[in-house]
Amino acid sequence: MINDPKSQLFVAWTELRTSFVVSNVGEFSRSILGSHFKHNNIRNLPTIFSSFVCQLNMYGFHKINRTPHAQHRTSITSQTWEFSRPEFLRVYPAVL
């Protein structure tokens, strides 16, 4: 998904290439995740994104908390989240 051209507006590598960032969680959930996670209510974007985060956690990814303090008060759908896993590096495409 991180290398898929369809998701480039929402998912990108960080500068060090050791983690990735998901921006505009609401639009990402609607445009990208809606086709990957089947839920009864596609309008429940926090549930779709939560399912995505659970999948990442299951595979050893963890959220990196670099979110500015003010962003914690914004809606989850407009937030930016960063995830990493020690073995997940852009320089090693075989492990992607």
Biopython code that builds the backbone (N, CA, C, O; Angstrom):
import numpy as np
from Bio.PDB.StructureBuilder import StructureBuilder

atoms = [
    (1, "MET", "N", (0.818, -1.187, 0.000)),
    (1, "MET", "CA", (0.000, 0.000, 0.000)),
    (1, "MET", "C", (0.869, 1.261, 0.000)),
    (1, "MET", "O", (0.506, 2.270, -0.605)),
    (2, "ILE", "N", (1.998, 1.199, 0.670)),
    (2, "ILE", "CA", (2.846, 2.383, 0.760)),
    (2, "ILE", "C", (3.465, 2.764, -0.583)),
    (2, "ILE", "O", (3.785, 3.930, -0.810)),
    (3, "ASN", "N", (3.631, 1.798, -1.460)),
    (3, "ASN", "CA", (4.189, 2.072, -2.780)),
    (3, "ASN", "C", (3.122, 2.159, -3.875)),
    (3, "ASN", "O", (3.451, 2.321, -5.050)),
    (4, "ASP", "N", (1.859, 2.052, -3.497)),
    (4, "ASP", "CA", (0.755, 2.108, -4.447)),
    (4, "ASP", "C", (0.500, 3.563, -4.850)),
    (4, "ASP", "O", (0.272, 4.404, -3.981)),
    (5, "PRO", "N", (0.534, 3.875, -6.146)),
    (5, "PRO", "CA", (0.303, 5.258, -6.590)),
    (5, "PRO", "C", (-1.044, 5.829, -6.139)),
    (5, "PRO", "O", (-1.167, 7.042, -5.966)),
    (6, "LYS", "N", (-2.058, 4.974, -5.945)),
    (6, "LYS", "CA", (-3.370, 5.446, -5.517)),
    (6, "LYS", "C", (-3.345, 6.053, -4.113)),
    (6, "LYS", "O", (-4.154, 6.924, -3.792)),
    (7, "SER", "N", (-2.424, 5.594, -3.292)),
    (7, "SER", "CA", (-2.391, 6.061, -1.905)),
    (7, "SER", "C", (-1.308, 7.100, -1.642)),
    (7, "SER", "O", (-1.109, 7.492, -0.492)),
    (8, "GLN", "N", (-0.606, 7.554, -2.668)),
    (8, "GLN", "CA", (0.489, 8.504, -2.473)),
    (8, "GLN", "C", (0.045, 9.835, -1.880)),
    (8, "GLN", "O", (0.852, 10.521, -1.252)),
    (9, "LEU", "N", (-1.196, 10.211, -2.059)),
    (9, "LEU", "CA", (-1.687, 11.448, -1.452)),
    (9, "LEU", "C", (-1.807, 11.340, 0.059)),
    (9, "LEU", "O", (-1.830, 12.352, 0.759)),
    (10, "PHE", "N", (-1.886, 10.101, 0.567)),
    (10, "PHE", "CA", (-2.166, 9.879, 1.977)),
    (10, "PHE", "C", (-1.050, 9.171, 2.741)),
    (10, "PHE", "O", (-0.917, 9.355, 3.951)),
    (11, "VAL", "N", (-0.254, 8.367, 2.052)),
    (11, "VAL", "CA", (0.768, 7.552, 2.712)),
    (11, "VAL", "C", (2.125, 7.875, 2.094)),
    (11, "VAL", "O", (2.280, 7.879, 0.873)),
    (12, "ALA", "N", (3.104, 8.145, 2.958)),
    (12, "ALA", "CA", (4.432, 8.489, 2.450)),
    (12, "ALA", "C", (5.500, 8.045, 3.442)),
    (12, "ALA", "O", (5.266, 7.970, 4.648)),
    (13, "TRP", "N", (6.673, 7.756, 2.901)),
    (13, "TRP", "CA", (7.827, 7.467, 3.738)),
    (13, "TRP", "C", (8.274, 8.741, 4.448)),
    (13, "TRP", "O", (8.107, 9.843, 3.925)),
    (14, "THR", "N", (8.839, 8.584, 5.639)),
    (14, "THR", "CA", (9.455, 9.720, 6.313)),
    (14, "THR", "C", (10.810, 9.980, 5.670)),
    (14, "THR", "O", (11.281, 9.184, 4.857)),
    (15, "GLU", "N", (11.425, 11.075, 6.028)),
    (15, "GLU", "CA", (12.698, 11.453, 5.425)),
    (15, "GLU", "C", (13.784, 10.401, 5.636)),
    (15, "GLU", "O", (14.589, 10.163, 4.736)),
    (16, "LEU", "N", (13.819, 9.771, 6.801)),
    (16, "LEU", "CA", (14.835, 8.750, 7.092)),
    (16, "LEU", "C", (14.497, 7.387, 6.506)),
    (16, "LEU", "O", (15.321, 6.473, 6.540)),
    (17, "ARG", "N", (13.283, 7.245, 5.965)),
    (17, "ARG", "CA", (12.836, 5.980, 5.347)),
    (17, "ARG", "C", (12.738, 4.822, 6.342)),
    (17, "ARG", "O", (12.862, 3.656, 5.965)),
    (18, "THR", "N", (12.516, 5.154, 7.608)),
    (18, "THR", "CA", (12.398, 4.123, 8.636)),
    (18, "THR", "C", (10.972, 3.995, 9.164)),
    (18, "THR", "O", (10.693, 3.133, 9.997)),
    (19, "SER", "N", (10.083, 4.840, 8.689)),
    (19, "SER", "CA", (8.684, 4.800, 9.091)),
    (19, "SER", "C", (7.852, 5.440, 7.983)),
    (19, "SER", "O", (8.388, 6.006, 7.030)),
    (20, "PHE", "N", (6.537, 5.340, 8.129)),
    (20, "PHE", "CA", (5.659, 5.972, 7.157)),
    (20, "PHE", "C", (4.585, 6.770, 7.872)),
    (20, "PHE", "O", (4.253, 6.506, 9.028)),
    (21, "VAL", "N", (4.050, 7.748, 7.161)),
    (21, "VAL", "CA", (3.057, 8.656, 7.708)),
    (21, "VAL", "C", (1.757, 8.512, 6.927)),
    (21, "VAL", "O", (1.758, 8.434, 5.699)),
    (22, "VAL", "N", (0.661, 8.479, 7.655)),
    (22, "VAL", "CA", (-0.665, 8.494, 7.052)),
    (22, "VAL", "C", (-1.265, 9.860, 7.355)),
    (22, "VAL", "O", (-1.478, 10.208, 8.516)),
    (23, "SER", "N", (-1.535, 10.628, 6.310)),
    (23, "SER", "CA", (-2.105, 11.966, 6.459)),
    (23, "SER", "C", (-3.575, 11.953, 6.078)),
    (23, "SER", "O", (-4.031, 11.100, 5.317)),
    (24, "ASN", "N", (-4.302, 12.910, 6.618)),
    (24, "ASN", "CA", (-5.717, 13.060, 6.317)),
    (24, "ASN", "C", (-6.433, 11.716, 6.458)),
    (24, "ASN", "O", (-6.940, 11.153, 5.488)),
    (25, "VAL", "N", (-6.455, 11.231, 7.677)),
    (25, "VAL", "CA", (-6.968, 9.901, 7.994)),
    (25, "VAL", "C", (-8.383, 9.680, 7.456)),
    (25, "VAL", "O", (-8.706, 8.583, 6.999)),
    (26, "GLY", "N", (-9.213, 10.698, 7.507)),
    (26, "GLY", "CA", (-10.592, 10.538, 7.032)),
    (26, "GLY", "C", (-10.670, 10.232, 5.553)),
    (26, "GLY", "O", (-11.347, 9.289, 5.142)),
    (27, "GLU", "N", (-9.983, 11.021, 4.755)),
    (27, "GLU", "CA", (-10.007, 10.792, 3.305)),
    (27, "GLU", "C", (-9.275, 9.499, 2.950)),
    (27, "GLU", "O", (-9.685, 8.793, 2.029)),
    (28, "PHE", "N", (-8.199, 9.182, 3.666)),
    (28, "PHE", "CA", (-7.482, 7.926, 3.476)),
    (28, "PHE", "C", (-8.421, 6.746, 3.736)),
    (28, "PHE", "O", (-8.456, 5.786, 2.967)),
    (29, "SER", "N", (-9.180, 6.834, 4.831)),
    (29, "SER", "CA", (-10.119, 5.759, 5.167)),
    (29, "SER", "C", (-11.197, 5.611, 4.105)),
    (29, "SER", "O", (-11.549, 4.498, 3.712)),
    (30, "ARG", "N", (-11.709, 6.729, 3.651)),
    (30, "ARG", "CA", (-12.786, 6.712, 2.654)),
    (30, "ARG", "C", (-12.275, 6.238, 1.286)),
    (30, "ARG", "O", (-12.902, 5.396, 0.644)),
    (31, "SER", "N", (-11.153, 6.777, 0.853)),
    (31, "SER", "CA", (-10.664, 6.509, -0.506)),
    (31, "SER", "C", (-9.899, 5.206, -0.649)),
    (31, "SER", "O", (-10.039, 4.512, -1.656)),
    (32, "ILE", "N", (-9.103, 4.872, 0.336)),
    (32, "ILE", "CA", (-8.207, 3.714, 0.227)),
    (32, "ILE", "C", (-8.703, 2.532, 1.058)),
    (32, "ILE", "O", (-8.879, 1.433, 0.532)),
    (33, "LEU", "N", (-8.925, 2.751, 2.347)),
    (33, "LEU", "CA", (-9.268, 1.634, 3.229)),
    (33, "LEU", "C", (-10.649, 1.059, 2.973)),
    (33, "LEU", "O", (-10.889, -0.120, 3.231)),
    (34, "GLY", "N", (-11.552, 1.876, 2.472)),
    (34, "GLY", "CA", (-12.902, 1.381, 2.192)),
    (34, "GLY", "C", (-12.913, 0.180, 1.264)),
    (34, "GLY", "O", (-13.818, -0.652, 1.331)),
    (35, "SER", "N", (-11.919, 0.088, 0.404)),
    (35, "SER", "CA", (-11.860, -1.056, -0.516)),
    (35, "SER", "C", (-11.132, -2.251, 0.089)),
    (35, "SER", "O", (-11.178, -3.345, -0.473)),
    (36, "HIS", "N", (-10.458, -2.063, 1.229)),
    (36, "HIS", "CA", (-9.700, -3.147, 1.865)),
    (36, "HIS", "C", (-10.397, -3.737, 3.089)),
    (36, "HIS", "O", (-10.235, -4.921, 3.388)),
    (37, "PHE", "N", (-11.169, -2.919, 3.793)),
    (37, "PHE", "CA", (-11.853, -3.371, 4.999)),
    (37, "PHE", "C", (-13.344, -3.292, 4.778)),
    (37, "PHE", "O", (-13.887, -2.223, 4.497)),
    (38, "LYS", "N", (-13.999, -4.422, 4.905)),
    (38, "LYS", "CA", (-15.441, -4.480, 4.673)),
    (38, "LYS", "C", (-16.164, -4.284, 6.007)),
    (38, "LYS", "O", (-16.105, -5.137, 6.892)),
    (39, "HIS", "N", (-16.832, -3.169, 6.129)),
    (39, "HIS", "CA", (-17.639, -2.871, 7.303)),
    (39, "HIS", "C", (-19.060, -2.607, 6.846)),
    (39, "HIS", "O", (-19.300, -2.205, 5.708)),
    (40, "ASN", "N", (-20.004, -2.841, 7.761)),
    (40, "ASN", "CA", (-21.403, -2.586, 7.433)),
    (40, "ASN", "C", (-21.658, -1.106, 7.182)),
    (40, "ASN", "O", (-22.513, -0.753, 6.369)),
    (41, "ASN", "N", (-20.927, -0.242, 7.870)),
    (41, "ASN", "CA", (-21.176, 1.185, 7.759)),
    (41, "ASN", "C", (-19.917, 1.899, 7.299)),
    (41, "ASN", "O", (-19.060, 2.235, 8.117)),
    (42, "ILE", "N", (-19.795, 2.134, 5.996)),
    (42, "ILE", "CA", (-18.631, 2.801, 5.426)),
    (42, "ILE", "C", (-18.505, 4.218, 5.959)),
    (42, "ILE", "O", (-17.427, 4.809, 5.890)),
    (43, "ARG", "N", (-19.589, 4.774, 6.490)),
    (43, "ARG", "CA", (-19.550, 6.134, 7.032)),
    (43, "ARG", "C", (-18.849, 6.201, 8.378)),
    (43, "ARG", "O", (-18.529, 7.292, 8.851)),
    (44, "ASN", "N", (-18.611, 5.082, 8.990)),
    (44, "ASN", "CA", (-17.941, 5.065, 10.291)),
    (44, "ASN", "C", (-16.433, 5.019, 10.075)),
    (44, "ASN", "O", (-15.807, 3.981, 10.289)),
    (45, "LEU", "N", (-15.852, 6.126, 9.656)),
    (45, "LEU", "CA", (-14.436, 6.185, 9.314)),
    (45, "LEU", "C", (-13.507, 5.858, 10.476)),
    (45, "LEU", "O", (-12.493, 5.196, 10.255)),
    (46, "PRO", "N", (-13.797, 6.287, 11.707)),
    (46, "PRO", "CA", (-12.910, 5.887, 12.804)),
    (46, "PRO", "C", (-12.816, 4.373, 12.977)),
    (46, "PRO", "O", (-11.754, 3.861, 13.331)),
    (47, "THR", "N", (-13.919, 3.644, 12.731)),
    (47, "THR", "CA", (-13.885, 2.183, 12.838)),
    (47, "THR", "C", (-13.010, 1.577, 11.751)),
    (47, "THR", "O", (-12.258, 0.638, 12.012)),
    (48, "ILE", "N", (-13.100, 2.099, 10.548)),
    (48, "ILE", "CA", (-12.281, 1.587, 9.449)),
    (48, "ILE", "C", (-10.808, 1.841, 9.742)),
    (48, "ILE", "O", (-9.978, 0.951, 9.558)),
    (49, "PHE", "N", (-10.477, 3.039, 10.194)),
    (49, "PHE", "CA", (-9.081, 3.343, 10.495)),
    (49, "PHE", "C", (-8.602, 2.528, 11.690)),
    (49, "PHE", "O", (-7.451, 2.094, 11.710)),
    (50, "SER", "N", (-9.449, 2.315, 12.673)),
    (50, "SER", "CA", (-9.080, 1.475, 13.831)),
    (50, "SER", "C", (-8.751, 0.054, 13.390)),
    (50, "SER", "O", (-7.824, -0.561, 13.917)),
    (51, "SER", "N", (-9.506, -0.469, 12.427)),
    (51, "SER", "CA", (-9.209, -1.800, 11.898)),
    (51, "SER", "C", (-7.841, -1.831, 11.224)),
    (51, "SER", "O", (-7.090, -2.796, 11.362)),
    (52, "PHE", "N", (-7.531, -0.773, 10.500)),
    (52, "PHE", "CA", (-6.224, -0.646, 9.859)),
    (52, "PHE", "C", (-5.108, -0.623, 10.901)),
    (52, "PHE", "O", (-4.097, -1.309, 10.745)),
    (53, "VAL", "N", (-5.289, 0.162, 11.960)),
    (53, "VAL", "CA", (-4.281, 0.243, 13.028)),
    (53, "VAL", "C", (-4.121, -1.108, 13.717)),
    (53, "VAL", "O", (-3.003, -1.506, 14.043)),
    (54, "CYS", "N", (-5.225, -1.814, 13.941)),
    (54, "CYS", "CA", (-5.143, -3.161, 14.544)),
    (54, "CYS", "C", (-4.339, -4.107, 13.668)),
    (54, "CYS", "O", (-3.539, -4.892, 14.175)),
    (55, "GLN", "N", (-4.543, -4.041, 12.364)),
    (55, "GLN", "CA", (-3.769, -4.874, 11.442)),
    (55, "GLN", "C", (-2.287, -4.522, 11.513)),
    (55, "GLN", "O", (-1.439, -5.414, 11.539)),
    (56, "LEU", "N", (-1.971, -3.240, 11.544)),
    (56, "LEU", "CA", (-0.568, -2.823, 11.661)),
    (56, "LEU", "C", (0.034, -3.349, 12.954)),
    (56, "LEU", "O", (1.150, -3.868, 12.952)),
    (57, "ASN", "N", (-0.699, -3.219, 14.062)),
    (57, "ASN", "CA", (-0.207, -3.712, 15.347)),
    (57, "ASN", "C", (0.018, -5.215, 15.323)),
    (57, "ASN", "O", (0.983, -5.711, 15.905)),
    (58, "MET", "N", (-0.863, -5.937, 14.655)),
    (58, "MET", "CA", (-0.732, -7.389, 14.563)),
    (58, "MET", "C", (0.574, -7.789, 13.864)),
    (58, "MET", "O", (1.152, -8.834, 14.166)),
    (59, "TYR", "N", (1.027, -6.955, 12.937)),
    (59, "TYR", "CA", (2.266, -7.228, 12.214)),
    (59, "TYR", "C", (3.474, -6.519, 12.808)),
    (59, "TYR", "O", (4.515, -6.418, 12.159)),
    (60, "GLY", "N", (3.344, -6.030, 14.026)),
    (60, "GLY", "CA", (4.479, -5.470, 14.742)),
    (60, "GLY", "C", (4.746, -3.996, 14.531)),
    (60, "GLY", "O", (5.785, -3.491, 14.956)),
    (61, "PHE", "N", (3.831, -3.295, 13.886)),
    (61, "PHE", "CA", (3.982, -1.849, 13.708)),
    (61, "PHE", "C", (3.429, -1.132, 14.931)),
    (61, "PHE", "O", (2.482, -1.595, 15.568)),
    (62, "HIS", "N", (4.030, -0.006, 15.243)),
    (62, "HIS", "CA", (3.578, 0.792, 16.371)),
    (62, "HIS", "C", (3.510, 2.255, 15.976)),
    (62, "HIS", "O", (4.283, 2.729, 15.144)),
    (63, "LYS", "N", (2.575, 2.955, 16.584)),
    (63, "LYS", "CA", (2.432, 4.392, 16.311)),
    (63, "LYS", "C", (3.573, 5.134, 16.981)),
    (63, "LYS", "O", (3.908, 4.877, 18.137)),
    (64, "ILE", "N", (4.157, 6.049, 16.244)),
    (64, "ILE", "CA", (5.181, 6.932, 16.788)),
    (64, "ILE", "C", (4.474, 8.224, 17.154)),
    (64, "ILE", "O", (3.831, 8.853, 16.314)),
    (65, "ASN", "N", (4.596, 8.605, 18.390)),
    (65, "ASN", "CA", (3.868, 9.776, 18.856)),
    (65, "ASN", "C", (4.687, 11.039, 18.658)),
    (65, "ASN", "O", (5.378, 11.493, 19.570)),
    (66, "ARG", "N", (4.605, 11.601, 17.464)),
    (66, "ARG", "CA", (5.235, 12.883, 17.167)),
    (66, "ARG", "C", (4.190, 13.924, 16.813)),
    (66, "ARG", "O", (4.489, 14.961, 16.221)),
    (67, "THR", "N", (2.961, 13.621, 17.190)),
    (67, "THR", "CA", (1.847, 14.503, 16.875)),
    (67, "THR", "C", (1.938, 15.765, 17.727)),
    (67, "THR", "O", (2.093, 15.672, 18.945)),
    (68, "PRO", "N", (1.844, 16.932, 17.117)),
    (68, "PRO", "CA", (1.813, 18.157, 17.911)),
    (68, "PRO", "C", (0.651, 18.130, 18.896)),
    (68, "PRO", "O", (-0.425, 17.625, 18.578)),
    (69, "HIS", "N", (0.866, 18.667, 20.079)),
    (69, "HIS", "CA", (-0.137, 18.603, 21.143)),
    (69, "HIS", "C", (-1.505, 19.129, 20.691)),
    (69, "HIS", "O", (-2.533, 18.555, 21.050)),
    (70, "ALA", "N", (-1.523, 20.189, 19.926)),
    (70, "ALA", "CA", (-2.799, 20.765, 19.480)),
    (70, "ALA", "C", (-3.575, 19.811, 18.583)),
    (70, "ALA", "O", (-4.803, 19.875, 18.534)),
    (71, "GLN", "N", (-2.883, 18.931, 17.877)),
    (71, "GLN", "CA", (-3.579, 18.028, 16.966)),
    (71, "GLN", "C", (-4.393, 16.977, 17.715)),
    (71, "GLN", "O", (-5.341, 16.424, 17.157)),
    (72, "HIS", "N", (-4.042, 16.693, 18.963)),
    (72, "HIS", "CA", (-4.804, 15.711, 19.735)),
    (72, "HIS", "C", (-6.249, 16.154, 19.939)),
    (72, "HIS", "O", (-7.124, 15.324, 20.189)),
    (73, "ARG", "N", (-6.502, 17.452, 19.832)),
    (73, "ARG", "CA", (-7.853, 17.966, 20.030)),
    (73, "ARG", "C", (-8.656, 17.979, 18.738)),
    (73, "ARG", "O", (-9.848, 18.286, 18.759)),
    (74, "THR", "N", (-8.030, 17.655, 17.623)),
    (74, "THR", "CA", (-8.749, 17.656, 16.352)),
    (74, "THR", "C", (-9.421, 16.314, 16.134)),
    (74, "THR", "O", (-9.123, 15.338, 16.822)),
    (75, "SER", "N", (-10.304, 16.275, 15.197)),
    (75, "SER", "CA", (-10.998, 15.043, 14.833)),
    (75, "SER", "C", (-9.992, 14.017, 14.322)),
    (75, "SER", "O", (-9.011, 14.381, 13.672)),
    (76, "ILE", "N", (-10.225, 12.751, 14.608)),
    (76, "ILE", "CA", (-9.326, 11.690, 14.141)),
    (76, "ILE", "C", (-9.217, 11.704, 12.624)),
    (76, "ILE", "O", (-8.180, 11.327, 12.077)),
    (77, "THR", "N", (-10.266, 12.130, 11.940)),
    (77, "THR", "CA", (-10.261, 12.071, 10.479)),
    (77, "THR", "C", (-9.318, 13.068, 9.839)),
    (77, "THR", "O", (-8.947, 12.902, 8.677)),
    (78, "SER", "N", (-8.919, 14.104, 10.569)),
    (78, "SER", "CA", (-8.006, 15.088, 9.987)),
    (78, "SER", "C", (-6.581, 14.939, 10.515)),
    (78, "SER", "O", (-5.701, 15.710, 10.132)),
    (79, "GLN", "N", (-6.343, 13.974, 11.375)),
    (79, "GLN", "CA", (-5.028, 13.799, 11.977)),
    (79, "GLN", "C", (-4.037, 13.127, 11.035)),
    (79, "GLN", "O", (-4.406, 12.547, 10.014)),
    (80, "THR", "N", (-2.761, 13.228, 11.417)),
    (80, "THR", "CA", (-1.664, 12.551, 10.735)),
    (80, "THR", "C", (-1.050, 11.566, 11.724)),
    (80, "THR", "O", (-0.752, 11.928, 12.862)),
    (81, "TRP", "N", (-0.863, 10.334, 11.294)),
    (81, "TRP", "CA", (-0.307, 9.287, 12.156)),
    (81, "TRP", "C", (0.958, 8.734, 11.516)),
    (81, "TRP", "O", (1.039, 8.608, 10.295)),
    (82, "GLU", "N", (1.945, 8.405, 12.348)),
    (82, "GLU", "CA", (3.209, 7.825, 11.875)),
    (82, "GLU", "C", (3.380, 6.445, 12.503)),
    (82, "GLU", "O", (3.120, 6.258, 13.692)),
    (83, "PHE", "N", (3.820, 5.480, 11.690)),
    (83, "PHE", "CA", (3.991, 4.092, 12.138)),
    (83, "PHE", "C", (5.377, 3.587, 11.764)),
    (83, "PHE", "O", (5.952, 3.991, 10.754)),
    (84, "SER", "N", (5.905, 2.689, 12.607)),
    (84, "SER", "CA", (7.191, 2.093, 12.282)),
    (84, "SER", "C", (7.279, 0.674, 12.832)),
    (84, "SER", "O", (6.506, 0.267, 13.699)),
    (85, "ARG", "N", (8.231, -0.047, 12.306)),
    (85, "ARG", "CA", (8.583, -1.403, 12.746)),
    (85, "ARG", "C", (10.062, -1.528, 12.442)),
    (85, "ARG", "O", (10.484, -1.156, 11.347)),
    (86, "PRO", "N", (10.871, -2.039, 13.366)),
    (86, "PRO", "CA", (12.329, -2.052, 13.159)),
    (86, "PRO", "C", (12.794, -2.671, 11.845)),
    (86, "PRO", "O", (13.752, -2.177, 11.250)),
    (87, "GLU", "N", (12.152, -3.729, 11.379)),
    (87, "GLU", "CA", (12.595, -4.407, 10.161)),
    (87, "GLU", "C", (12.029, -3.782, 8.891)),
    (87, "GLU", "O", (12.406, -4.184, 7.790)),
    (88, "PHE", "N", (11.153, -2.827, 9.018)),
    (88, "PHE", "CA", (10.459, -2.228, 7.886)),
    (88, "PHE", "C", (11.208, -0.978, 7.438)),
    (88, "PHE", "O", (11.001, 0.110, 7.974)),
    (89, "LEU", "N", (12.072, -1.149, 6.459)),
    (89, "LEU", "CA", (12.892, -0.049, 5.960)),
    (89, "LEU", "C", (12.778, 0.009, 4.447)),
    (89, "LEU", "O", (12.760, -1.027, 3.782)),
    (90, "ARG", "N", (12.701, 1.193, 3.910)),
    (90, "ARG", "CA", (12.547, 1.342, 2.469)),
    (90, "ARG", "C", (13.767, 0.789, 1.730)),
    (90, "ARG", "O", (13.634, 0.308, 0.604)),
    (91, "VAL", "N", (14.940, 0.850, 2.337)),
    (91, "VAL", "CA", (16.153, 0.377, 1.665)),
    (91, "VAL", "C", (16.201, -1.131, 1.521)),
    (91, "VAL", "O", (17.075, -1.659, 0.833)),
    (92, "TYR", "N", (15.254, -1.848, 2.171)),
    (92, "TYR", "CA", (15.184, -3.304, 2.059)),
    (92, "TYR", "C", (13.823, -3.698, 1.488)),
    (92, "TYR", "O", (12.962, -4.146, 2.246)),
    (93, "PRO", "N", (13.599, -3.550, 0.200)),
    (93, "PRO", "CA", (12.278, -3.823, -0.375)),
    (93, "PRO", "C", (11.818, -5.266, -0.205)),
    (93, "PRO", "O", (10.618, -5.533, -0.271)),
    (94, "ALA", "N", (12.723, -6.188, 0.009)),
    (94, "ALA", "CA", (12.310, -7.592, 0.173)),
    (94, "ALA", "C", (11.451, -7.805, 1.408)),
    (94, "ALA", "O", (10.652, -8.740, 1.442)),
    (95, "VAL", "N", (11.594, -6.967, 2.417)),
    (95, "VAL", "CA", (10.805, -7.121, 3.635)),
    (95, "VAL", "C", (9.522, -6.298, 3.616)),
    (95, "VAL", "O", (8.747, -6.338, 4.571)),
    (96, "LEU", "N", (9.292, -5.554, 2.537)),
    (96, "LEU", "CA", (8.053, -4.787, 2.451)),
    (96, "LEU", "C", (6.914, -5.733, 2.180)),
    (96, "LEU", "O", (5.766, -5.301, 2.068)),
]
sb = StructureBuilder()
sb.init_structure("model")
sb.init_model(0)
sb.init_chain("A")
sb.init_seg("    ")
for serial, (resi, resn, name, xyz) in enumerate(atoms, 1):
    if name == "N":
        sb.init_residue(resn, " ", resi, " ")
    sb.init_atom(name, np.array(xyz, "f"), 0.0, 1.0, " ", f" {name:<3s}", serial, name[0])
structure = sb.get_structure()
